[in-house]
Amino acid sequence: MWVTTNFGFFSVVQKPSDQAANTLTVRARVRADLEALAKGFLPALGEISEDTGTDYRFRATAPREAVAVALLNAVLAIDYNNFKASVGAKQGSQREEIYHKVWTVLAQLADGGKHGQAGLRSLSSKQSAAGPTAIKQKTAYGGVLFDEDGRVLLREVAGHFDNTVWTFAKGKPSKGDTSAEAVALREVLEETGYQAEILAPIPGTFQGSTSANEYFLMRPVGAQGKWDSETERTKWVTPVEAPAFIEETTKRSAKERDLQVLAVALAMWNARPS
């Protein structure tokens, strides 16, 4: 089982070696998490071992009953009314932000988890902690923009090319693009006239007629400028209005793709920190 607390994140499992000893193995990615667990709730936790070749680098065992009592006591010790805020207070803003991203992905359970296959990659409000995202072959990148009023930006395709009417800005990499983020930001600027800030990658790959498509959740920065000839006009619409505009597209695959993108992006926008 996974246990997420305001003092650490743990994976508790029964390894083959635990069966005869009636113990459980408690694993963590951060040594300090296990140390906090032992100090606060599980003094029977054994010596912490380290193995860089495993998913969970740090682990220790404890009697099964002791682990159960520790979890009970951790529940009894809850004295906060906002979990993420308590994480920030105890473990800092970086851990709070990581937990919030996990919470955002889990929010997709509300729609059956249909759009969570790719997961939410770790990305701060402006750039990925792991660095820029590598460009994939045969993949187009784009952005879904929300403004301060919670409206989403749509662009009308000039001439309704490929039977697409209202959609999101996206396009394939060009010479000079160094990352997926760079492609998406350039396409948004060219096709909507907006400089934008990336908030997070939108989980999932959405198939188009000629390429796979990946998107980033964004918000505009500054006033709108000119857009290129591929766009007839742009329009800010409410989330309630947006599906009807997207439904004007007569190409079924494009319409279904954009409705899926909208659903995931809207869930992420609604789950963002206030």
LINNORRA-V496326 format. One record per backbone hydrogen bond with DSSP energy under -1.0 kcal/mol. NH is the residue of the N-H (numbers start at 1). CO is the residue of the C=O. If there is no record, write none. Layout:
((NH	CO) (NH	CO))
This chain:
((3	10) (5	8) (10	3) (11	27) (12	1) (13	25) (18	15) (22	18) (23	18) (24	62) (25	13) (26	60) (27	11) (28	58) (33	30) (34	30) (35	31) (36	32) (37	33) (38	34) (39	35) (40	36) (41	37) (42	37) (45	42) (46	61) (49	59) (51	57) (54	51) (58	28) (59	49) (60	26) (62	24) (64	22) (67	63) (68	64) (69	65) (70	66) (71	67) (72	68) (73	69) (74	70) (75	71) (76	72) (77	73) (78	75) (86	82) (87	83) (88	84) (89	85) (90	86) (91	87) (92	88) (96	92) (97	93) (98	94) (99	95) (100	96) (101	97) (102	98) (103	99) (104	100) (105	101) (106	102) (107	103) (108	105) (109	106) (110	107) (111	108) (112	109) (113	108) (116	113) (124	127) (131	128) (140	212) (141	171) (142	214) (143	169) (144	216) (146	218) (147	151) (150	147) (152	237) (153	145) (154	235) (155	167) (156	233) (157	165) (158	230) (160	157) (161	158) (163	160) (164	161) (167	155) (171	141) (177	174) (180	133) (183	179) (184	180) (185	181) (186	182) (187	183) (188	184) (189	185) (190	186) (191	187) (192	188) (193	189) (197	219) (199	217) (200	217) (202	215) (206	213) (208	211) (212	138) (213	206) (214	140) (216	142) (217	200) (218	144) (219	197) (221	195) (225	193) (228	190) (231	228) (232	156) (235	154) (237	152) (242	238) (245	241) (246	242) (247	243) (248	245) (249	246) (250	163) (251	163) (255	251) (256	252) (257	253) (258	254) (259	255) (260	256) (261	257) (262	258) (263	259) (264	260) (265	261) (266	262) (267	263) (268	264) (269	265) (270	266) (271	267) (272	269))
